[in-house]
Amino acid sequence: SKREEKGVTQTQLAEMLNVKQAFISKIEICDRRLDIIELHHICQVLGISFIDFIQEVDKDILSKGEEK
């Protein structure tokens, strides 16, 4: 969703990261996990604060845990 909010296509993000578009697709459909370095790099190229992103993910995970 962050990529889409920035108006960046999967192909454009792949070019920015010097990877194939399929790599981005697999990440987005949860077919591939990222290590912290890869995630940090994606945040950098999208102009997203890594810390803010992690905090947002943490809140999302906690809220989903409360729904159960």
Order of alpha helices (4+ residues) and beta strands (2+ residues): alpha-alpha-alpha-alpha-alpha
